[in-house]
Amino acid sequence: MSHQLAPHYIKLKERYVELIDAVEAMGAAARNSGPLDEKTVQLIQLGAAAAIGSKGSLSSHALRAKEAGATDEEIRHAIIVLTSTIGFPTVAAALDRMNDVID
């Protein structure tokens, strides 16, 4: 289940090749610098995306988490546990934004 890159990201990648290559290399280095498995990494990044309200990142990391073996329930739970940290309205919005990705 491989997901496609967002059109906006593709445009950025075409226009700013060196920058996006560097960002992608930094992301890979960060993911590979410790003991966390890919599913855990993607769930953490999903939580960060929810915290900053990034719809594109929410979808991307939810899909990547699924590709790494996360269930829809684990994806939902990764967002729900943020309620006391980022607030219920932000959590509810994140869950709503992910309707196209989960279930």
N, C-alpha and C positions, 0 to 999 in steps of 0.2 A: 504494500500500500504506500507508494511513493507520492508525495504531494508536489504540486507545481509551485514555483515561485510566484509571488504576487507581481502583477504587471509593474507596479511602482518600483519594486525592488529590482526588477529586470532593467528598467530604465536607468536607475541609479548605477547599477552594475555596468551598463554599457557606457554611461557618461563619465563615471569616475572609476575606471578599471583598477588603478593602483590602490585607491582608497578602499574599495570594497574587497579587493584581494587581501589587503592588510587586515581589515576587520574580520574577514572569514578565517584568516590564519591565526589571529589572536583568539578567536572563539574556539578554534580547534585546539590550540595550545592550552587554553584554560580547561577545556573538557578533559584533556589528556594528562593534566598535571597532578591528578589525585586519584583516590581509590573509588570515587563514586561511579556507579554504572550509568549507562546512557539513559535509562528510564528515570532514574533519580535526578540526573542533571536536567532532563527536559521538564520534569515536574517542578523543579526549583525555578527554572526559567519561566515556566508557565505562571507561577506565583508572582514573579517579578513583573511579568507582563500585565497581570491583573492589577497589581499595585499601581502601575503607572497608567493604566487605562488604555493600553495599546491593543486595539482590535486585531490588527495584522499579526502582532506577536502572539496574542492569545491563540488565534487559529493555528499559526505556524507551530507553536510549541505543543499545542494539544495534539496536532497531527503527528508531530515527531515523537511525542510521548507514546501515542498509540503504536507507531512503527517500532518503538523500542519495547513494546509489550504491556504498556499500561492499559488497564480497562477503563471504560467510561466512568465507572464508579470511582476509581482511583483519581482520575482527572477531576471529577467533581469535588472529591474530598480535598484535593490539593488546593482548590479555591475556597471551599467552605471553611477550612481551618484558619483562613486569613481573617475571618470575621472580626475577631477582637483586635486585630492589628490595623486593618485598613477600613473597617466599617462595613455594616450590612449593605448599604446602598451600592458601594463599589463591588462587593461580592456578588450581589444580585445582578448588577449590570454585566459583570464578567461571565456569569453563568448564562445569561441571556445571549450574550455575544457568541457563545460557543455552541448554541443550538444547532448550527449548521455542521459542526464537527462531530459532536457526540450524539448518539442515538439517532 
